[in-house]
């Protein structure tokens, strides 16, 4: 079947790739299939359910290249799970008794869509998989092609998610300014909380980027302006067990000698302990429509700060989160190259009728391909034994 109409949507949280990915898809279709009509659903699956779409005009096509220079999403996002019926009814996106998958399928049919491009993380593409399966079972002639967006870099079996490199780079820039606060107060404990619900890759990569900057910076090496006072002193990720008492002893020595300690902590580290403590106290644990603990409301960084502050003898504690800063940035050069590679492949796959999520398939020798939806899963763990991370820990003296 010839492709006549394609639709795009971005969903989930932001990442430094959404704007560029939208631009890249529009550019590629304009290059190889200029007669194909392009629609964009506003605010992700919410727009699909409500029929809120806009047409990509010739003027938008002519300016699509400009989208590579910006963060955010030009077509808006939302967190919507098509199989969470109660949530969708409560939010007014479907009526009671309706099947959201059917509503979405009928809207796509009404709009004459032959190809749907979903740009998002494991939740977005898991929802795309549910939709693709429904379409297949009910004989809808439509191809779904996803692109992997998550700054956590935790989508199985994709080697590198779009936007993750940029998020690490931006998190390090954020840390650079926050860590300057060590000179504002004696015995300062600075906790840099980095996004990463179940995966510590972003925390590890952000800490390495900051540490590499410290190694290359031209410090006066005098009092507060020295490499050791600006460096990262501890990195904590969900995949690597740690002994708080032992770490506190090591970090106390740094505090005593250098008057400050800087920690990089994944927002997912320690969550199991925090949730257990809340439930033991009879507190409700806030969760999102996908059932995930709302990390911004349980504050892992504050929990870590509390564990360490007294044992380190900190006079002041500063907890700062880089997530919204790093995830809303424009893509850097490395991500732009990966986005171009993936959007080019995604359009070509769509025109061939190949469904799946486009990415480097770790289980197929890192081949760039449309990976089958039933193989896409979230929660890929970071390997804390990878060489660049163990080297980082050795250089900062963390065992």
Secondary structure, 3 states (H helix, E strand, C coil): CCCCEEEEEECCCCCCCHHHHHHHHHHHHHHHCCCCEEEEECCCHHHHHHCCEEECCHHHHHHHHHHHHCCCCCCCCCCCCCCCHHHHHHCCCCCCCCCHHHHHHHHHHHCCCCEEEEEECHHHHHHHHHHHHHHHHCCCCCEEEEEEECCCCCCECECCCECHHHHHHHHHHHHHHHHHHHHHCCCEEEEEEECCCCCCHHHHHHHHHHHHHHHHCCCCCECCECHHHHCCCEEECCCCCCCHHHHHHHHHHHHHHHCEEEEEEECCCCHHHHHHHHHHCCCCCCECCCCCECHHHHCHHHHHHHHHHHHHCCCEEEEEECHHHHHCCCCCHHHHHHHHHHHHHHHHHHHHCCCEEEEEEHHHCCEEEEECHHHCECCCCCCCCCHHHHHHHHHHCCC
